[in-house]
């Protein structure tokens, strides 16, 4: 179960990644982070979820620069499944 603190932390992750990757679309970074966060919906231990989400998103953006959704091969939708 997610709590308000986790939601705040995920919002902070989005802000940090937008600042770290200024060449990337903020909307695409947000979409990527939210998609990755969804993968942890059933995690029983929630303490490290924001950290794990940030790490996965940072790696995805660092390896595969985001292009607009619908453009291949590395849209946020595609990267969230990597």
mmCIF file of the N, C-alpha and C atoms, coordinates in Angstrom:
data_MODEL
# 
_entry.id   MODEL 
# 
loop_
_atom_site.group_PDB 
_atom_site.id 
_atom_site.type_symbol 
_atom_site.label_atom_id 
_atom_site.label_alt_id 
_atom_site.label_comp_id 
_atom_site.label_asym_id 
_atom_site.label_entity_id 
_atom_site.label_seq_id 
_atom_site.pdbx_PDB_ins_code 
_atom_site.Cartn_x 
_atom_site.Cartn_y 
_atom_site.Cartn_z 
_atom_site.occupancy 
_atom_site.B_iso_or_equiv 
_atom_site.pdbx_formal_charge 
_atom_site.auth_seq_id 
_atom_site.auth_comp_id 
_atom_site.auth_asym_id 
_atom_site.auth_atom_id 
_atom_site.pdbx_PDB_model_num 
ATOM 1   N N  . UNK A 1 1  ? 0.843  -1.182 0.000   1.00 0.00 ? 1  UNK A N  1 
ATOM 2   C CA . UNK A 1 1  ? 0.000  0.000  0.000   1.00 0.00 ? 1  UNK A CA 1 
ATOM 3   C C  . UNK A 1 1  ? 0.888  1.245  0.000   1.00 0.00 ? 1  UNK A C  1 
ATOM 4   N N  . UNK A 1 2  ? 0.619  2.135  -0.894  1.00 0.00 ? 2  UNK A N  1 
ATOM 5   C CA . UNK A 1 2  ? 1.394  3.365  -0.998  1.00 0.00 ? 2  UNK A CA 1 
ATOM 6   C C  . UNK A 1 2  ? 0.851  4.392  -0.014  1.00 0.00 ? 2  UNK A C  1 
ATOM 7   N N  . UNK A 1 3  ? 1.751  5.212  0.495   1.00 0.00 ? 3  UNK A N  1 
ATOM 8   C CA . UNK A 1 3  ? 1.301  6.278  1.378   1.00 0.00 ? 3  UNK A CA 1 
ATOM 9   C C  . UNK A 1 3  ? 1.660  7.627  0.776   1.00 0.00 ? 3  UNK A C  1 
ATOM 10  N N  . UNK A 1 4  ? 1.213  8.677  1.449   1.00 0.00 ? 4  UNK A N  1 
ATOM 11  C CA . UNK A 1 4  ? 1.465  10.026 0.941   1.00 0.00 ? 4  UNK A CA 1 
ATOM 12  C C  . UNK A 1 4  ? 2.946  10.341 0.884   1.00 0.00 ? 4  UNK A C  1 
ATOM 13  N N  . UNK A 1 5  ? 3.711  9.840  1.854   1.00 0.00 ? 5  UNK A N  1 
ATOM 14  C CA . UNK A 1 5  ? 5.149  10.084 1.876   1.00 0.00 ? 5  UNK A CA 1 
ATOM 15  C C  . UNK A 1 5  ? 5.817  9.484  0.638   1.00 0.00 ? 5  UNK A C  1 
ATOM 16  N N  . UNK A 1 6  ? 5.406  8.298  0.254   1.00 0.00 ? 6  UNK A N  1 
ATOM 17  C CA . UNK A 1 6  ? 5.971  7.671  -0.940  1.00 0.00 ? 6  UNK A CA 1 
ATOM 18  C C  . UNK A 1 6  ? 5.632  8.485  -2.188  1.00 0.00 ? 6  UNK A C  1 
ATOM 19  N N  . UNK A 1 7  ? 4.419  8.994  -2.262  1.00 0.00 ? 7  UNK A N  1 
ATOM 20  C CA . UNK A 1 7  ? 4.027  9.825  -3.403  1.00 0.00 ? 7  UNK A CA 1 
ATOM 21  C C  . UNK A 1 7  ? 4.881  11.086 -3.477  1.00 0.00 ? 7  UNK A C  1 
ATOM 22  N N  . UNK A 1 8  ? 5.140  11.690 -2.334  1.00 0.00 ? 8  UNK A N  1 
ATOM 23  C CA . UNK A 1 8  ? 5.996  12.883 -2.290  1.00 0.00 ? 8  UNK A CA 1 
ATOM 24  C C  . UNK A 1 8  ? 7.402  12.526 -2.752  1.00 0.00 ? 8  UNK A C  1 
ATOM 25  N N  . UNK A 1 9  ? 7.906  11.386 -2.296  1.00 0.00 ? 9  UNK A N  1 
ATOM 26  C CA . UNK A 1 9  ? 9.245  10.960 -2.694  1.00 0.00 ? 9  UNK A CA 1 
ATOM 27  C C  . UNK A 1 9  ? 9.326  10.695 -4.190  1.00 0.00 ? 9  UNK A C  1 
ATOM 28  N N  . UNK A 1 10 ? 8.300  10.102 -4.763  1.00 0.00 ? 10 UNK A N  1 
ATOM 29  C CA . UNK A 1 10 ? 8.283  9.853  -6.210  1.00 0.00 ? 10 UNK A CA 1 
ATOM 30  C C  . UNK A 1 10 ? 8.256  11.183 -6.968  1.00 0.00 ? 10 UNK A C  1 
ATOM 31  N N  . UNK A 1 11 ? 7.501  12.149 -6.476  1.00 0.00 ? 11 UNK A N  1 
ATOM 32  C CA . UNK A 1 11 ? 7.502  13.479 -7.095  1.00 0.00 ? 11 UNK A CA 1 
ATOM 33  C C  . UNK A 1 11 ? 8.901  14.102 -7.039  1.00 0.00 ? 11 UNK A C  1 
ATOM 34  N N  . UNK A 1 12 ? 9.602  13.889 -5.939  1.00 0.00 ? 12 UNK A N  1 
ATOM 35  C CA . UNK A 1 12 ? 10.969 14.404 -5.807  1.00 0.00 ? 12 UNK A CA 1 
ATOM 36  C C  . UNK A 1 12 ? 11.922 13.688 -6.761  1.00 0.00 ? 12 UNK A C  1 
ATOM 37  N N  . UNK A 1 13 ? 11.711 12.404 -6.957  1.00 0.00 ? 13 UNK A N  1 
ATOM 38  C CA . UNK A 1 13 ? 12.507 11.650 -7.931  1.00 0.00 ? 13 UNK A CA 1 
ATOM 39  C C  . UNK A 1 13 ? 12.332 12.272 -9.318  1.00 0.00 ? 13 UNK A C  1 
ATOM 40  N N  . UNK A 1 14 ? 11.095 12.552 -9.678  1.00 0.00 ? 14 UNK A N  1 
ATOM 41  C CA . UNK A 1 14 ? 10.812 13.164 -10.982 1.00 0.00 ? 14 UNK A CA 1 
ATOM 42  C C  . UNK A 1 14 ? 11.541 14.496 -11.107 1.00 0.00 ? 14 UNK A C  1 
ATOM 43  N N  . UNK A 1 15 ? 11.465 15.322 -10.082 1.00 0.00 ? 15 UNK A N  1 
ATOM 44  C CA . UNK A 1 15 ? 12.138 16.628 -10.109 1.00 0.00 ? 15 UNK A CA 1 
ATOM 45  C C  . UNK A 1 15 ? 13.651 16.472 -10.271 1.00 0.00 ? 15 UNK A C  1 
ATOM 46  N N  . UNK A 1 16 ? 14.244 15.529 -9.537  1.00 0.00 ? 16 UNK A N  1 
ATOM 47  C CA . UNK A 1 16 ? 15.693 15.319 -9.641  1.00 0.00 ? 16 UNK A CA 1 
ATOM 48  C C  . UNK A 1 16 ? 16.097 14.851 -11.034 1.00 0.00 ? 16 UNK A C  1 
ATOM 49  N N  . UNK A 1 17 ? 15.320 13.952 -11.610 1.00 0.00 ? 17 UNK A N  1 
ATOM 50  C CA . UNK A 1 17 ? 15.654 13.443 -12.940 1.00 0.00 ? 17 UNK A CA 1 
ATOM 51  C C  . UNK A 1 17 ? 15.468 14.503 -14.019 1.00 0.00 ? 17 UNK A C  1 
ATOM 52  N N  . UNK A 1 18 ? 14.470 15.338 -13.864 1.00 0.00 ? 18 UNK A N  1 
ATOM 53  C CA . UNK A 1 18 ? 14.283 16.439 -14.812 1.00 0.00 ? 18 UNK A CA 1 
ATOM 54  C C  . UNK A 1 18 ? 15.488 17.380 -14.746 1.00 0.00 ? 18 UNK A C  1 
ATOM 55  N N  . UNK A 1 19 ? 15.963 17.651 -13.542 1.00 0.00 ? 19 UNK A N  1 
ATOM 56  C CA . UNK A 1 19 ? 17.142 18.516 -13.387 1.00 0.00 ? 19 UNK A CA 1 
ATOM 57  C C  . UNK A 1 19 ? 18.402 17.837 -13.917 1.00 0.00 ? 19 UNK A C  1 
ATOM 58  N N  . UNK A 1 20 ? 18.517 16.538 -13.725 1.00 0.00 ? 20 UNK A N  1 
ATOM 59  C CA . UNK A 1 20 ? 19.716 15.801 -14.148 1.00 0.00 ? 20 UNK A CA 1 
ATOM 60  C C  . UNK A 1 20 ? 19.774 15.623 -15.667 1.00 0.00 ? 20 UNK A C  1 
ATOM 61  N N  . UNK A 1 21 ? 18.623 15.489 -16.300 1.00 0.00 ? 21 UNK A N  1 
ATOM 62  C CA . UNK A 1 21 ? 18.553 15.256 -17.744 1.00 0.00 ? 21 UNK A CA 1 
ATOM 63  C C  . UNK A 1 21 ? 17.753 16.385 -18.417 1.00 0.00 ? 21 UNK A C  1 
ATOM 64  N N  . UNK A 1 22 ? 18.319 17.597 -18.476 1.00 0.00 ? 22 UNK A N  1 
ATOM 65  C CA . UNK A 1 22 ? 17.570 18.737 -19.023 1.00 0.00 ? 22 UNK A CA 1 
ATOM 66  C C  . UNK A 1 22 ? 17.239 18.611 -20.514 1.00 0.00 ? 22 UNK A C  1 
ATOM 67  N N  . UNK A 1 23 ? 17.952 17.779 -21.229 1.00 0.00 ? 23 UNK A N  1 
ATOM 68  C CA . UNK A 1 23 ? 17.678 17.609 -22.663 1.00 0.00 ? 23 UNK A CA 1 
ATOM 69  C C  . UNK A 1 23 ? 16.445 16.731 -22.903 1.00 0.00 ? 23 UNK A C  1 
ATOM 70  N N  . UNK A 1 24 ? 16.016 16.036 -21.891 1.00 0.00 ? 24 UNK A N  1 
ATOM 71  C CA . UNK A 1 24 ? 14.860 15.143 -22.020 1.00 0.00 ? 24 UNK A CA 1 
ATOM 72  C C  . UNK A 1 24 ? 13.575 15.883 -21.681 1.00 0.00 ? 24 UNK A C  1 
ATOM 73  N N  . UNK A 1 25 ? 12.497 15.441 -22.258 1.00 0.00 ? 25 UNK A N  1 
ATOM 74  C CA . UNK A 1 25 ? 11.180 16.029 -21.997 1.00 0.00 ? 25 UNK A CA 1 
ATOM 75  C C  . UNK A 1 25 ? 10.747 15.738 -20.555 1.00 0.00 ? 25 UNK A C  1 
ATOM 76  N N  . UNK A 1 26 ? 10.414 16.772 -19.785 1.00 0.00 ? 26 UNK A N  1 
ATOM 77  C CA . UNK A 1 26 ? 9.926  16.540 -18.424 1.00 0.00 ? 26 UNK A CA 1 
ATOM 78  C C  . UNK A 1 26 ? 8.705  15.621 -18.376 1.00 0.00 ? 26 UNK A C  1 
ATOM 79  N N  . UNK A 1 27 ? 7.816  15.751 -19.343 1.00 0.00 ? 27 UNK A N  1 
ATOM 80  C CA . UNK A 1 27 ? 6.620  14.896 -19.378 1.00 0.00 ? 27 UNK A CA 1 
ATOM 81  C C  . UNK A 1 27 ? 7.001  13.435 -19.603 1.00 0.00 ? 27 UNK A C  1 
ATOM 82  N N  . UNK A 1 28 ? 7.991  13.213 -20.457 1.00 0.00 ? 28 UNK A N  1 
ATOM 83  C CA . UNK A 1 28 ? 8.428  11.841 -20.729 1.00 0.00 ? 28 UNK A CA 1 
ATOM 84  C C  . UNK A 1 28 ? 9.137  11.246 -19.505 1.00 0.00 ? 28 UNK A C  1 
ATOM 85  N N  . UNK A 1 29 ? 9.919  12.062 -18.810 1.00 0.00 ? 29 UNK A N  1 
ATOM 86  C CA . UNK A 1 29 ? 10.575 11.580 -17.591 1.00 0.00 ? 29 UNK A CA 1 
ATOM 87  C C  . UNK A 1 29 ? 9.527  11.227 -16.552 1.00 0.00 ? 29 UNK A C  1 
ATOM 88  N N  . UNK A 1 30 ? 8.530  12.081 -16.400 1.00 0.00 ? 30 UNK A N  1 
ATOM 89  C CA . UNK A 1 30 ? 7.473  11.788 -15.436 1.00 0.00 ? 30 UNK A CA 1 
ATOM 90  C C  . UNK A 1 30 ? 6.748  10.497 -15.797 1.00 0.00 ? 30 UNK A C  1 
ATOM 91  N N  . UNK A 1 31 ? 6.421  10.328 -17.062 1.00 0.00 ? 31 UNK A N  1 
ATOM 92  C CA . UNK A 1 31 ? 5.742  9.110  -17.501 1.00 0.00 ? 31 UNK A CA 1 
ATOM 93  C C  . UNK A 1 31 ? 6.599  7.876  -17.222 1.00 0.00 ? 31 UNK A C  1 
ATOM 94  N N  . UNK A 1 32 ? 7.885  7.973  -17.519 1.00 0.00 ? 32 UNK A N  1 
ATOM 95  C CA . UNK A 1 32 ? 8.792  6.860  -17.269 1.00 0.00 ? 32 UNK A CA 1 
ATOM 96  C C  . UNK A 1 32 ? 8.815  6.497  -15.791 1.00 0.00 ? 32 UNK A C  1 
ATOM 97  N N  . UNK A 1 33 ? 8.972  7.494  -14.929 1.00 0.00 ? 33 UNK A N  1 
ATOM 98  C CA . UNK A 1 33 ? 9.033  7.239  -13.485 1.00 0.00 ? 33 UNK A CA 1 
ATOM 99  C C  . UNK A 1 33 ? 7.725  6.624  -12.995 1.00 0.00 ? 33 UNK A C  1 
ATOM 100 N N  . UNK A 1 34 ? 6.614  7.143  -13.447 1.00 0.00 ? 34 UNK A N  1 
ATOM 101 C CA . UNK A 1 34 ? 5.310  6.609  -13.003 1.00 0.00 ? 34 UNK A CA 1 
ATOM 102 C C  . UNK A 1 34 ? 5.119  5.160  -13.476 1.00 0.00 ? 34 UNK A C  1 
ATOM 103 N N  . UNK A 1 35 ? 5.555  4.865  -14.686 1.00 0.00 ? 35 UNK A N  1 
ATOM 104 C CA . UNK A 1 35 ? 5.439  3.485  -15.195 1.00 0.00 ? 35 UNK A CA 1 
ATOM 105 C C  . UNK A 1 35 ? 6.328  2.537  -14.390 1.00 0.00 ? 35 UNK A C  1 
ATOM 106 N N  . UNK A 1 36 ? 7.532  2.963  -14.104 1.00 0.00 ? 36 UNK A N  1 
ATOM 107 C CA . UNK A 1 36 ? 8.424  2.119  -13.308 1.00 0.00 ? 36 UNK A CA 1 
ATOM 108 C C  . UNK A 1 36 ? 7.855  1.950  -11.905 1.00 0.00 ? 36 UNK A C  1 
ATOM 109 N N  . UNK A 1 37 ? 7.311  3.008  -11.346 1.00 0.00 ? 37 UNK A N  1 
ATOM 110 C CA . UNK A 1 37 ? 6.723  2.938  -10.005 1.00 0.00 ? 37 UNK A CA 1 
ATOM 111 C C  . UNK A 1 37 ? 5.577  1.930  -9.963  1.00 0.00 ? 37 UNK A C  1 
ATOM 112 N N  . UNK A 1 38 ? 4.812  1.853  -11.037 1.00 0.00 ? 38 UNK A N  1 
ATOM 113 C CA . UNK A 1 38 ? 3.707  0.889  -11.101 1.00 0.00 ? 38 UNK A CA 1 
ATOM 114 C C  . UNK A 1 38 ? 4.193  -0.552 -10.940 1.00 0.00 ? 38 UNK A C  1 
ATOM 115 N N  . UNK A 1 39 ? 5.423  -0.821 -11.390 1.00 0.00 ? 39 UNK A N  1 
ATOM 116 C CA . UNK A 1 39 ? 5.964  -2.180 -11.262 1.00 0.00 ? 39 UNK A CA 1 
ATOM 117 C C  . UNK A 1 39 ? 6.098  -2.616 -9.808  1.00 0.00 ? 39 UNK A C  1 
ATOM 118 N N  . UNK A 1 40 ? 6.169  -1.648 -8.893  1.00 0.00 ? 40 UNK A N  1 
ATOM 119 C CA . UNK A 1 40 ? 6.353  -1.951 -7.480  1.00 0.00 ? 40 UNK A CA 1 
ATOM 120 C C  . UNK A 1 40 ? 5.040  -1.920 -6.703  1.00 0.00 ? 40 UNK A C  1 
ATOM 121 N N  . UNK A 1 41 ? 3.930  -1.924 -7.389  1.00 0.00 ? 41 UNK A N  1 
ATOM 122 C CA . UNK A 1 41 ? 2.617  -1.809 -6.740  1.00 0.00 ? 41 UNK A CA 1 
ATOM 123 C C  . UNK A 1 41 ? 2.375  -2.909 -5.713  1.00 0.00 ? 41 UNK A C  1 
ATOM 124 N N  . UNK A 1 42 ? 2.885  -4.093 -5.959  1.00 0.00 ? 42 UNK A N  1 
ATOM 125 C CA . UNK A 1 42 ? 2.640  -5.212 -5.053  1.00 0.00 ? 42 UNK A CA 1 
ATOM 126 C C  . UNK A 1 42 ? 3.768  -5.448 -4.062  1.00 0.00 ? 42 UNK A C  1 
ATOM 127 N N  . UNK A 1 43 ? 4.748  -4.561 -4.031  1.00 0.00 ? 43 UNK A N  1 
ATOM 128 C CA . UNK A 1 43 ? 5.870  -4.741 -3.108  1.00 0.00 ? 43 UNK A CA 1 
ATOM 129 C C  . UNK A 1 43 ? 5.369  -4.635 -1.667  1.00 0.00 ? 43 UNK A C  1 
ATOM 130 N N  . UNK A 1 44 ? 5.740  -5.595 -0.865  1.00 0.00 ? 44 UNK A N  1 
ATOM 131 C CA . UNK A 1 44 ? 5.295  -5.605 0.529   1.00 0.00 ? 44 UNK A CA 1 
ATOM 132 C C  . UNK A 1 44 ? 6.102  -4.634 1.375   1.00 0.00 ? 44 UNK A C  1 
ATOM 133 N N  . UNK A 1 45 ? 7.372  -4.534 1.117   1.00 0.00 ? 45 UNK A N  1 
ATOM 134 C CA . UNK A 1 45 ? 8.227  -3.596 1.837   1.00 0.00 ? 45 UNK A CA 1 
ATOM 135 C C  . UNK A 1 45 ? 8.368  -2.358 0.959   1.00 0.00 ? 45 UNK A C  1 
ATOM 136 N N  . UNK A 1 46 ? 7.894  -1.228 1.441   1.00 0.00 ? 46 UNK A N  1 
ATOM 137 C CA . UNK A 1 46 ? 7.801  -0.015 0.635   1.00 0.00 ? 46 UNK A CA 1 
ATOM 138 C C  . UNK A 1 46 ? 8.963  0.958  0.862   1.00 0.00 ? 46 UNK A C  1 
ATOM 139 N N  . UNK A 1 47 ? 9.775  0.712  1.891   1.00 0.00 ? 47 UNK A N  1 
ATOM 140 C CA . UNK A 1 47 ? 10.790 1.679  2.297   1.00 0.00 ? 47 UNK A CA 1 
ATOM 141 C C  . UNK A 1 47 ? 11.732 2.101  1.178   1.00 0.00 ? 47 UNK A C  1 
ATOM 142 N N  . UNK A 1 48 ? 12.128 1.189  0.330   1.00 0.00 ? 48 UNK A N  1 
ATOM 143 C CA . UNK A 1 48 ? 13.134 1.485  -0.680  1.00 0.00 ? 48 UNK A CA 1 
ATOM 144 C C  . UNK A 1 48 ? 12.562 1.652  -2.086  1.00 0.00 ? 48 UNK A C  1 
ATOM 145 N N  . UNK A 1 49 ? 11.249 1.628  -2.216  1.00 0.00 ? 49 UNK A N  1 
ATOM 146 C CA . UNK A 1 49 ? 10.634 1.737  -3.540  1.00 0.00 ? 49 UNK A CA 1 
ATOM 147 C C  . UNK A 1 49 ? 11.062 3.007  -4.267  1.00 0.00 ? 49 UNK A C  1 
ATOM 148 N N  . UNK A 1 50 ? 10.992 4.198  -3.651  1.00 0.00 ? 50 UNK A N  1 
ATOM 149 C CA . UNK A 1 50 ? 11.423 5.395  -4.385  1.00 0.00 ? 50 UNK A CA 1 
ATOM 150 C C  . UNK A 1 50 ? 12.885 5.322  -4.839  1.00 0.00 ? 50 UNK A C  1 
ATOM 151 N N  . UNK A 1 51 ? 13.748 4.781  -4.028  1.00 0.00 ? 51 UNK A N  1 
ATOM 152 C CA . UNK A 1 51 ? 15.156 4.629  -4.397  1.00 0.00 ? 51 UNK A CA 1 
ATOM 153 C C  . UNK A 1 51 ? 15.306 3.686  -5.591  1.00 0.00 ? 51 UNK A C  1 
ATOM 154 N N  . UNK A 1 52 ? 14.596 2.577  -5.565  1.00 0.00 ? 52 UNK A N  1 
ATOM 155 C CA . UNK A 1 52 ? 14.666 1.615  -6.661  1.00 0.00 ? 52 UNK A CA 1 
ATOM 156 C C  . UNK A 1 52 ? 14.085 2.195  -7.952  1.00 0.00 ? 52 UNK A C  1 
ATOM 157 N N  . UNK A 1 53 ? 13.008 2.957  -7.826  1.00 0.00 ? 53 UNK A N  1 
ATOM 158 C CA . UNK A 1 53 ? 12.404 3.603  -8.992  1.00 0.00 ? 53 UNK A CA 1 
ATOM 159 C C  . UNK A 1 53 ? 13.384 4.606  -9.592  1.00 0.00 ? 53 UNK A C  1 
ATOM 160 N N  . UNK A 1 54 ? 14.005 5.407  -8.742  1.00 0.00 ? 54 UNK A N  1 
ATOM 161 C CA . UNK A 1 54 ? 14.952 6.409  -9.236  1.00 0.00 ? 54 UNK A CA 1 
ATOM 162 C C  . UNK A 1 54 ? 16.136 5.753  -9.937  1.00 0.00 ? 54 UNK A C  1 
ATOM 163 N N  . UNK A 1 55 ? 16.649 4.701  -9.345  1.00 0.00 ? 55 UNK A N  1 
ATOM 164 C CA . UNK A 1 55 ? 17.792 4.005  -9.949  1.00 0.00 ? 55 UNK A CA 1 
ATOM 165 C C  . UNK A 1 55 ? 17.418 3.442  -11.318 1.00 0.00 ? 55 UNK A C  1 
ATOM 166 N N  . UNK A 1 56 ? 16.277 2.787  -11.406 1.00 0.00 ? 56 UNK A N  1 
ATOM 167 C CA . UNK A 1 56 ? 15.852 2.198  -12.680 1.00 0.00 ? 56 UNK A CA 1 
ATOM 168 C C  . UNK A 1 56 ? 15.614 3.272  -13.734 1.00 0.00 ? 56 UNK A C  1 
ATOM 169 N N  . UNK A 1 57 ? 14.989 4.366  -13.350 1.00 0.00 ? 57 UNK A N  1 
ATOM 170 C CA . UNK A 1 57 ? 14.712 5.441  -14.308 1.00 0.00 ? 57 UNK A CA 1 
ATOM 171 C C  . UNK A 1 57 ? 16.003 6.123  -14.750 1.00 0.00 ? 57 UNK A C  1 
ATOM 172 N N  . UNK A 1 58 ? 16.905 6.356  -13.806 1.00 0.00 ? 58 UNK A N  1 
ATOM 173 C CA . UNK A 1 58 ? 18.184 6.997  -14.145 1.00 0.00 ? 58 UNK A CA 1 
ATOM 174 C C  . UNK A 1 58 ? 18.973 6.130  -15.116 1.00 0.00 ? 58 UNK A C  1 
ATOM 175 N N  . UNK A 1 59 ? 18.987 4.836  -14.876 1.00 0.00 ? 59 UNK A N  1 
ATOM 176 C CA . UNK A 1 59 ? 19.688 3.923  -15.781 1.00 0.00 ? 59 UNK A CA 1 
ATOM 177 C C  . UNK A 1 59 ? 19.031 3.905  -17.152 1.00 0.00 ? 59 UNK A C  1 
ATOM 178 N N  . UNK A 1 60 ? 17.712 3.882  -17.172 1.00 0.00 ? 60 UNK A N  1 
ATOM 179 C CA . UNK A 1 60 ? 16.997 3.832  -18.451 1.00 0.00 ? 60 UNK A CA 1 
ATOM 180 C C  . UNK A 1 60 ? 17.263 5.085  -19.275 1.00 0.00 ? 60 UNK A C  1 
ATOM 181 N N  . UNK A 1 61 ? 17.195 6.252  -18.667 1.00 0.00 ? 61 UNK A N  1 
ATOM 182 C CA . UNK A 1 61 ? 17.413 7.495  -19.395 1.00 0.00 ? 61 UNK A CA 1 
ATOM 183 C C  . UNK A 1 61 ? 18.886 7.622  -19.788 1.00 0.00 ? 61 UNK A C  1 
ATOM 184 N N  . UNK A 1 62 ? 19.784 7.204  -18.922 1.00 0.00 ? 62 UNK A N  1 
ATOM 185 C CA . UNK A 1 62 ? 21.211 7.301  -19.214 1.00 0.00 ? 62 UNK A CA 1 
ATOM 186 C C  . UNK A 1 62 ? 21.646 6.420  -20.369 1.00 0.00 ? 62 UNK A C  1 
ATOM 187 N N  . UNK A 1 63 ? 21.007 5.281  -20.507 1.00 0.00 ? 63 UNK A N  1 
ATOM 188 C CA . UNK A 1 63 ? 21.366 4.333  -21.559 1.00 0.00 ? 63 UNK A CA 1 
ATOM 189 C C  . UNK A 1 63 ? 20.593 4.603  -22.840 1.00 0.00 ? 63 UNK A C  1 
ATOM 190 N N  . UNK A 1 64 ? 19.322 4.901  -22.699 1.00 0.00 ? 64 UNK A N  1 
ATOM 191 C CA . UNK A 1 64 ? 18.446 5.091  -23.850 1.00 0.00 ? 64 UNK A CA 1 
ATOM 192 C C  . UNK A 1 64 ? 17.776 6.454  -23.764 1.00 0.00 ? 64 UNK A C  1 
ATOM 193 N N  . UNK A 1 65 ? 18.324 7.479  -24.404 1.00 0.00 ? 65 UNK A N  1 
ATOM 194 C CA . UNK A 1 65 ? 17.660 8.788  -24.363 1.00 0.00 ? 65 UNK A CA 1 
ATOM 195 C C  . UNK A 1 65 ? 16.209 8.678  -24.830 1.00 0.00 ? 65 UNK A C  1 
ATOM 196 N N  . UNK A 1 66 ? 15.349 9.410  -24.173 1.00 0.00 ? 66 UNK A N  1 
ATOM 197 C CA . UNK A 1 66 ? 13.917 9.347  -24.454 1.00 0.00 ? 66 UNK A CA 1 
ATOM 198 C C  . UNK A 1 66 ? 13.601 10.145 -25.716 1.00 0.00 ? 66 UNK A C  1 
ATOM 199 N N  . UNK A 1 67 ? 12.745 9.568  -26.547 1.00 0.00 ? 67 UNK A N  1 
ATOM 200 C CA . UNK A 1 67 ? 12.156 10.302 -27.660 1.00 0.00 ? 67 UNK A CA 1 
ATOM 201 C C  . UNK A 1 67 ? 10.657 10.303 -27.426 1.00 0.00 ? 67 UNK A C  1 
ATOM 202 N N  . UNK A 1 68 ? 9.949  11.104 -28.143 1.00 0.00 ? 68 UNK A N  1 
ATOM 203 C CA . UNK A 1 68 ? 8.512  11.252 -27.910 1.00 0.00 ? 68 UNK A CA 1 
ATOM 204 C C  . UNK A 1 68 ? 7.782  9.915  -28.016 1.00 0.00 ? 68 UNK A C  1 
ATOM 205 N N  . UNK A 1 69 ? 6.714  9.809  -27.254 1.00 0.00 ? 69 UNK A N  1 
ATOM 206 C CA . UNK A 1 69 ? 5.898  8.597  -27.281 1.00 0.00 ? 69 UNK A CA 1 
ATOM 207 C C  . UNK A 1 69 ? 5.402  8.377  -28.703 1.00 0.00 ? 69 UNK A C  1 
ATOM 208 N N  . UNK A 1 70 ? 5.480  7.145  -29.127 1.00 0.00 ? 70 UNK A N  1 
ATOM 209 C CA . UNK A 1 70 ? 5.048  6.805  -30.473 1.00 0.00 ? 70 UNK A CA 1 
ATOM 210 C C  . UNK A 1 70 ? 6.208  6.735  -31.437 1.00 0.00 ? 70 UNK A C  1 
ATOM 211 N N  . UNK A 1 71 ? 7.298  7.408  -31.101 1.00 0.00 ? 71 UNK A N  1 
ATOM 212 C CA . UNK A 1 71 ? 8.504  7.308  -31.917 1.00 0.00 ? 71 UNK A CA 1 
ATOM 213 C C  . UNK A 1 71 ? 9.331  6.165  -31.352 1.00 0.00 ? 71 UNK A C  1 
ATOM 214 N N  . UNK A 1 72 ? 9.875  5.393  -32.175 1.00 0.00 ? 72 UNK A N  1 
ATOM 215 C CA . UNK A 1 72 ? 10.666 4.259  -31.726 1.00 0.00 ? 72 UNK A CA 1 
ATOM 216 C C  . UNK A 1 72 ? 12.135 4.572  -31.890 1.00 0.00 ? 72 UNK A C  1 
ATOM 217 N N  . UNK A 1 73 ? 13.016 3.911  -31.239 1.00 0.00 ? 73 UNK A N  1 
ATOM 218 C CA . UNK A 1 73 ? 12.774 2.724  -30.427 1.00 0.00 ? 73 UNK A CA 1 
ATOM 219 C C  . UNK A 1 73 ? 12.711 2.988  -28.930 1.00 0.00 ? 73 UNK A C  1 
ATOM 220 N N  . UNK A 1 74 ? 12.982 4.218  -28.456 1.00 0.00 ? 74 UNK A N  1 
ATOM 221 C CA . UNK A 1 74 ? 13.169 4.396  -27.024 1.00 0.00 ? 74 UNK A CA 1 
ATOM 222 C C  . UNK A 1 74 ? 12.225 5.412  -26.408 1.00 0.00 ? 74 UNK A C  1 
ATOM 223 N N  . UNK A 1 75 ? 10.944 5.191  -26.558 1.00 0.00 ? 75 UNK A N  1 
ATOM 224 C CA . UNK A 1 75 ? 9.976  6.062  -25.908 1.00 0.00 ? 75 UNK A CA 1 
ATOM 225 C C  . UNK A 1 75 ? 9.932  5.711  -24.432 1.00 0.00 ? 75 UNK A C  1 
ATOM 226 N N  . UNK A 1 76 ? 9.349  6.581  -23.630 1.00 0.00 ? 76 UNK A N  1 
ATOM 227 C CA . UNK A 1 76 ? 9.208  6.326  -22.192 1.00 0.00 ? 76 UNK A CA 1 
ATOM 228 C C  . UNK A 1 76 ? 8.441  5.039  -21.952 1.00 0.00 ? 76 UNK A C  1 
ATOM 229 N N  . UNK A 1 77 ? 7.453  4.783  -22.789 1.00 0.00 ? 77 UNK A N  1 
ATOM 230 C CA . UNK A 1 77 ? 6.666  3.559  -22.644 1.00 0.00 ? 77 UNK A CA 1 
ATOM 231 C C  . UNK A 1 77 ? 7.550  2.329  -22.812 1.00 0.00 ? 77 UNK A C  1 
ATOM 232 N N  . UNK A 1 78 ? 8.415  2.353  -23.807 1.00 0.00 ? 78 UNK A N  1 
ATOM 233 C CA . UNK A 1 78 ? 9.314  1.232  -24.060 1.00 0.00 ? 78 UNK A CA 1 
ATOM 234 C C  . UNK A 1 78 ? 10.327 1.096  -22.943 1.00 0.00 ? 78 UNK A C  1 
ATOM 235 N N  . UNK A 1 79 ? 10.903 2.212  -22.523 1.00 0.00 ? 79 UNK A N  1 
ATOM 236 C CA . UNK A 1 79 ? 11.954 2.176  -21.507 1.00 0.00 ? 79 UNK A CA 1 
ATOM 237 C C  . UNK A 1 79 ? 11.440 1.690  -20.166 1.00 0.00 ? 79 UNK A C  1 
ATOM 238 N N  . UNK A 1 80 ? 10.198 1.939  -19.844 1.00 0.00 ? 80 UNK A N  1 
ATOM 239 C CA . UNK A 1 80 ? 9.641  1.514  -18.567 1.00 0.00 ? 80 UNK A CA 1 
ATOM 240 C C  . UNK A 1 80 ? 9.595  0.001  -18.461 1.00 0.00 ? 80 UNK A C  1 
ATOM 241 N N  . UNK A 1 81 ? 9.668  -0.677 -19.579 1.00 0.00 ? 81 UNK A N  1 
ATOM 242 C CA . UNK A 1 81 ? 9.627  -2.133 -19.545 1.00 0.00 ? 81 UNK A CA 1 
ATOM 243 C C  . UNK A 1 81 ? 11.019 -2.744 -19.549 1.00 0.00 ? 81 UNK A C  1 
ATOM 244 N N  . UNK A 1 82 ? 12.039 -1.920 -19.688 1.00 0.00 ? 82 UNK A N  1 
ATOM 245 C CA . UNK A 1 82 ? 13.423 -2.414 -19.735 1.00 0.00 ? 82 UNK A CA 1 
ATOM 246 C C  . UNK A 1 82 ? 13.861 -2.831 -18.358 1.00 0.00 ? 82 UNK A C  1 
# 
